[in-house]
């Protein structure tokens, strides 16, 4: 195939000329590969349920928190703040994560930290998530979130929250 290509150069640009059959074969192969490899990656936005609020590191803007609460149900919102990524998770210091939400009109704000995969699979945790209309992940170590929650009932409840139109958000590692 390479031997049958011709190059035509004009000024500073060269144009590769390829026989029509070779070009057609190349295009068809590209489309086939794209179709095979990309078919599982496509998400139809019209079919997506729930909402995400993704915030970079640092302080979460009040407008982002306000939009999160609005999507979670406004004054009826039941927010669960997952502190697992933080070094303060499971300590008295984790209560600081409630403070930025205290000035918003919200039904309830609750902190959640599963210190093990067993707890992430427990009915205690899944019940809290089933009642939530919004789940917020604080920043810290992404690895803690992965180690504790991936492949557990907790993760399944996140999917269920989105299916029922809830909202998931986070900042930094929680995003």
Secondary structure as UniProt FT lines:
FT   HELIX           2..4
FT   STRAND          6..10
FT   TURN            11..12
FT   STRAND          13..17
FT   HELIX           20..38
FT   TURN            39..41
FT   HELIX           45..47
FT   STRAND          51..55
FT   HELIX           62..71
FT   TURN            72..73
FT   HELIX           74..76
FT   STRAND          78..82
FT   TURN            84..85
FT   TURN            87..90
FT   HELIX           92..95
FT   HELIX           96..99
FT   TURN            100..103
FT   STRAND          108..112
FT   HELIX           117..120
FT   HELIX           123..131
FT   STRAND          134..137
FT   HELIX           142..149
FT   TURN            150..151
FT   HELIX           153..163
FT   TURN            164..165
FT   STRAND          167..171
FT   HELIX           172..174
//
